[in-house]
Amino acid sequence: MSTSTERTAPSQSTSDLPDRRETELVKQRYDRIAPVYDAMAWFAERFRFSKWRPELWQSVEGKTILEVGVGTGKNFAYYPNNLNITALDISPKMLQQAARRAGELNVDVELVEGDAQALPFEDDSFESAVTSFVFCSVPDPVQGLRELCRVLQPGGQLLMLEHVLSEKPVIHTLMKWFDFVPYRVWGAHINRQTVENVRIAGFEPVEDTDLSLDIIKRIEARA
Ligand SMILES: C[S@@+](CC[C@H](N)C(=O)[O-])C[C@H]1O[C@@H](n2cnc3c(N)ncnc32)[C@H](O)[C@@H]1O
């Protein structure tokens, strides 16, 4: 039978990380909403996100995989069998929900508490990395993406499902104006330019596909 384990990354404290005050706020917000996160996300999950997750995970290459921002473990149902998957999150309360779901689904995953901006892994540790709806919340997204580039092997694969700032003028303006609303509630921004950030962080090539308008994207890149 598969088991899940939880460990705290050694010497991982948000006190010596980039944007530490904002990072601590994001952590506290996700800790606060963890018990109700699945209920809050039910509609989007049922009618939008769940249809994109299977294809993402079917595209994963290699055996050693890192999921960053695992949340409550919404991707567990789509993990391919027989991979060595490590799943990290900054929120201990989200990780508690993930551990419960891993047990229910009998998923074999190592859960790690840590910050995407200072990943507690050696260089070149993973063949692929996966994120879904995470880089809206990471305070310094380019730093987080640089860390992903570092822990991936050269040529390693980055797969993402992320919402980004629309380029359509009216929607673009509205998303910028109302960015403070989701940020205040749970620490997520709707004005992130994640495709550009992936390039800035050093990934090449970077390909993106629109899934819903030009807001929700599938991104694939190489370290
Ligand atoms: C919107 S949830 C998405 C969860 C999951 N990936 C999904 O698809 O449902 C964002 C997750 O990213 C985590 N997160 C935010 N900032 C982070 C950081 N700096 N390092 C690691 N995880 C972070 C949050 O704690 C939260 O669990």
The ligand as a MOL file (V3000), in Angstrom:
LIG
                    3D

  0  0  0     0  0            999 V3000
M  V30 BEGIN CTAB
M  V30 COUNTS 27 29 0 0 0
M  V30 BEGIN ATOM
M  V30 1 C -4.4670 28.5310 -5.4000 0
M  V30 2 S -3.6320 27.2920 -4.4710 0 CHG=1
M  V30 3 C -3.4370 26.0340 -5.7240 0
M  V30 4 C -3.2620 24.6620 -5.1250 0
M  V30 5 C -3.1080 23.5240 -6.1190 0
M  V30 6 N -1.9100 23.6280 -6.9030 0
M  V30 7 C -4.3080 23.4080 -7.0260 0
M  V30 8 O -4.1420 23.3070 -8.2420 0
M  V30 9 O -5.4290 23.3650 -6.4880 0 CHG=-1
M  V30 10 C -1.9670 27.9710 -4.3360 0
M  V30 11 C -1.0750 27.1420 -3.4310 0
M  V30 12 O 0.2570 27.6740 -3.5380 0
M  V30 13 C 0.8210 27.7000 -2.2460 0
M  V30 14 N 1.8740 28.7180 -2.2180 0
M  V30 15 C 1.7370 30.0590 -2.2690 0
M  V30 16 N 2.9380 30.6710 -2.1770 0
M  V30 17 C 3.8550 29.6780 -2.0790 0
M  V30 18 C 5.2760 29.6770 -1.9460 0
M  V30 19 N 5.9700 30.7980 -1.9120 0
M  V30 20 N 5.8850 28.4800 -1.8750 0
M  V30 21 C 5.1890 27.3230 -1.8970 0
M  V30 22 N 3.8450 27.2720 -1.9920 0
M  V30 23 C 3.1820 28.4310 -2.0920 0
M  V30 24 C -0.3430 28.0340 -1.3220 0
M  V30 25 O -0.0740 27.6950 0.0280 0
M  V30 26 C -1.4560 27.2130 -1.9600 0
M  V30 27 O -1.5310 25.9220 -1.4120 0
M  V30 END ATOM
M  V30 BEGIN BOND
M  V30 1 1 1 2
M  V30 2 1 2 3
M  V30 3 1 2 10
M  V30 4 1 3 4
M  V30 5 1 4 5
M  V30 6 1 5 6
M  V30 7 1 5 7
M  V30 8 2 7 8
M  V30 9 1 7 9
M  V30 10 1 10 11
M  V30 11 1 11 12
M  V30 12 1 11 26
M  V30 13 1 12 13
M  V30 14 1 13 14
M  V30 15 1 13 24
M  V30 16 1 14 15
M  V30 17 1 14 23
M  V30 18 2 15 16
M  V30 19 1 16 17
M  V30 20 1 17 18
M  V30 21 2 17 23
M  V30 22 1 18 19
M  V30 23 2 18 20
M  V30 24 1 20 21
M  V30 25 2 21 22
M  V30 26 1 22 23
M  V30 27 1 24 25
M  V30 28 1 24 26
M  V30 29 1 26 27
M  V30 END BOND
M  V30 END CTAB
M  END
